[in-house]
Amino acid sequence: MMLMLKCSHCNTILKLNIGYTGCDWDTVKGKGSGYGWEVSLHCESCGRLFTIGHIKDYNNFAEMKPELKCLK
């Protein structure tokens, strides 16, 4: 049995979302780095969005800047 991540607010299973934002300046790699694809978990029930980080391609991941993280 696979355990699924759930929303901390409403306990609904979260869905993986990957979309192009172009906001590479929000990452620790910085503006112009090419990390424009945002990886997040989305709750379809309450609408909360939990951003994990950004990717440039399948092998390159960049974390969000520490000041933009909700959880520390």
C-alpha positions in Angstrom: 0.0 0.0 0.0 1.4 3.4 -1.0 1.0 6.2 1.4 -0.1 9.5 -0.1 0.6 13.0 1.2 -2.4 14.8 2.5 -3.4 18.4 3.0 -2.5 19.7 6.5 -5.7 21.7 6.5 -8.5 19.4 5.2 -6.8 16.0 5.0 -7.5 15.5 1.3 -4.9 13.6 -0.8 -2.6 16.1 -2.6 -2.0 16.1 -6.4 1.4 16.7 -8.0 1.4 19.7 -10.3 4.2 20.9 -12.6 3.8 24.0 -14.6 5.9 26.7 -16.2 6.0 30.0 -14.3 9.3 31.4 -15.6 10.0 32.6 -12.0 13.6 31.3 -11.7 14.4 34.2 -9.5 12.4 32.6 -6.7 15.0 29.8 -6.4 18.3 29.6 -4.7 19.9 29.3 -8.2 18.7 32.8 -9.0 17.5 34.9 -12.0 18.5 33.6 -15.4 19.3 30.1 -14.1 16.6 28.5 -16.2 14.7 26.8 -13.3 11.3 28.1 -14.6 9.2 25.0 -14.0 7.4 25.0 -10.6 6.8 21.7 -8.8 4.0 21.8 -6.3 1.4 19.8 -4.5 -2.2 21.0 -4.9 -5.3 20.3 -2.8 -8.3 20.1 -5.0 -10.6 20.3 -2.0 -9.5 23.6 -0.3 -7.3 25.0 -3.0 -4.1 25.2 -1.0 -0.9 25.1 -3.0 2.4 23.8 -1.5 5.4 24.7 -3.7 8.2 22.2 -3.4 10.7 23.9 -5.7 11.6 24.4 -9.4 13.1 22.3 -12.1 15.1 23.1 -15.3 14.8 19.5 -16.6 14.2 16.1 -15.2 17.6 15.9 -13.5 18.0 19.5 -12.2 16.1 20.6 -9.1 16.4 24.0 -7.3 14.9 24.8 -3.9 12.9 27.9 -3.2 14.7 30.8 -1.5 14.5 30.3 2.3 12.5 33.5 2.8 9.8 32.2 0.4 9.3 28.9 2.2 6.2 28.5 4.3 7.7 25.6 6.4 11.1 25.8 8.0 
